[in-house]
Amino acid sequence: AQSVTQLGSHVSVSEGALVLLRCNYSSSVPPYLFWYVQYPNQGLQLLLKYTTGATLVKGINGFEAEFKKSETSFHLTKPSAHMSDAAEYFCAVSVHQPNTGNQFYFGTGTSLTVIP
Amino acid sequence: ETGVTQSPTHLIKTRGQQVTLRCSSQSGHNTVSWYQQALGQGPQFIFQYYREEENGRGNFPPRFSGLQFPNYSSELNVNALELDDSALYLCATELAGGRNEQFFGPGTRLTVL
């Protein structure tokens, strides 16, 4: 079975500080991992994804994430928070099932607040 | 801009009614998934369609059904609406032969009174 756990439903950081959003996954097969951002009243926008290869993945808006298989983690980081980073962030795992295609499982989300 | 559109943006229904939500994507996006996102929650997988056939289903009852059309549009139908069906409904499409990436629409906010 596949699942995603996001530790901390709310995270607050000061503008310019490090952003760290945590994600742990459970998967019975090698997963593809994703981070999405959602602004109020909008759909989800892909920040970055890990499929294969390099475990440190760089995304848009200065975000990056590192896939650590031994820790089953895919934490999202950004060195310096900007006010525009305030949003809801979702970690997701995708597993390819032979008969049902790619199935996506999302965490419950982390709301990021950036304090001026 | 993902090229995925959904209509309507907002919808209010009463308990017991039926609703149809629509999603339209770009040419070549032959896989569409529908999600329900309750307030303060992550998206929950409802079902997926590939080449106009259901290709996987989450833990949702049969009163949630869908259709996919050759023109890369799709519908989500919900019968016998319940109060707990109030949520943001998202569709997400995948490009044929794509890199396992879903493109999300802006969603339809459904309120059931």
Interface residues (C-beta under 8 A of the other chain):
Chain A: V4 Y32 Y36 N41 Q42 G43 L44 Q45 L46 K49 T51 F90 S94 H96 Q97 N99 T100 G101 N102 Q103 F104 Y105 F106 G107 T108 G109
Chain B: T2 V4 Q6 T31 S33 Y35 G40 Q41 G42 P43 Q44 F45 Q48 Y50 N55 G56 L90 A92 E94 R99 N100 E101 Q102 F103 F104 G105 P106 G107 R109
